[in-house]
Amino acid sequence: MNDKTRSPQVIAGANGAPEYAVLPWNDYQALVEAAEDAGDRAAIRRTRADLAAGREILLPADVADRILDGEPPLRVLRAWRGLTQAEVAEAAGIKQGYLSELETGSKTPSLAVARRLAGALEVPADLLWPEP
């Protein structure tokens, strides 16, 4: 009998109920692959929903690389959006000097200011100030 025609072997536990199943390796590999595919599909659905709801944003690779390389996200995202400090400060209702301090990391915004800045840049607030 080859692997394609063998049925799994069921091993009962102490109470007589099925406790283990022994199956051909190819069947096991197919189950693992199917589970991984299902997980990938679920992750894709969640990401699409987050993108549609504005909880996530797709960044160009060069923008993401700059942030990953340690550049201040607020500055990188402002530049990516093609906005000046004055434009972002006005949209967020703050002074340009304060925005400059936020971009350099010498100041941390209140939650309200962070949300207004995120709105001005059309990005999720946690992208501007990720948790350490």
N, C-alpha and C positions, 0 to 999 in steps of 0.2 A: 504494500500500500504506500502511495507517495503522500507528500505533505498536503496536496490539494484535495485529497479525498478523506483524510483522517479527521475524525471528529475530536473535539476537545475531551480530555479525560477529566471527569469530575471526581473530586476526592471529598468525602464526607467528613465532618468533624465529629467530636465526641457525642453530640446530640443527634447525629444522623443527618443533619441538614448539610447541603453543599457548602463547603468552606473554601475549597481551592479548585482552580481549573488549570489543567496543563494543556497547552495548545501548541500546534506546530509553530516554529520560529517565524515563518513567512506570515502566518496569521497574526502573530504578536506584532511584528513590524508594521503590518497594515493597520492594526488598531492604533499603534503609537502615531503613525503618520496621520490617520484620520483625526485623532484627538488634537494634534498640533495644528492641522488645517482648520479645525473648528475654532480653536483659540485665536488663530490669526484672523479668521473671518469676524469673530466677535470684536477683536481689537480694532479692525478696520471700521466696523459699524460705529463703535464708540467714538473713534477719531472723527469720522464724518459728521456725527451728531454734534460733537464739540466744536468743529469748524463752523457748522451751520448756525450754532447758537452763539458764536463769538467767544467761546471759552478757550479756543485754540486758534493759532494763526500760522500760516505757512510762511516761513522766512526764506529768502534766497540764501544759498549756501554761503556766499561771501559775508552776509550779515550775521548769520549764525556762527560762522568761524571767528569773526571779530569778537563777538560776545564770549565765545568759548575760550578765546585767547586772552580774555581778561579786560577787554575794553569796557567802559561803563555802558550798560545796556541803554540807559536813557539817551546818552549822546549818540550811540550807534543807531538807535531806532529813529531818533529825530532826523539824523542825516539821511537815513534810508527813506524817510517820508518826504525829504526835500524841504524841510522846514527850518527856519532860523530860530534861535533862542527867543527872540522877541515875539515871533508868531506863536510858539508853543506857550510861552509865559502868558501872553494875552489870552489865549484860548483856555488856559487853566486858571486864569484869574490870580496870577502871582507875579512878583517882580522878576525881571530878567536876571538880576544879580543872584536872587534866591535859586533860580533854575540853574545857574552856573554852579552854585555850591552843591546842588543836588547831583548834577552831572559829574562833578569831581569826587563825590562821596563824602565831602566834608560836612554835609548836613543830611539828615534823614527826614523825609516828609511825613506829615500826618497821614492817616488813612484817607481822609477826605481829599487832600492834595494829590496823593498817589492815584486815587481814582480819577480825578480831573485830568491829570497828566496822561493816564492811560486812555481816557476818552479822547483827548486832543490828538493822541498818536494812533488811535484806533487799534490798541493792543490790550491784551489782558494785563491787569496791574501786576500780577506775579511775575510777568516777563521783565518788568522794569526793576523790581526788587525781589529777586528770587530768595527763598529761604536759604540760610547757610547750610 
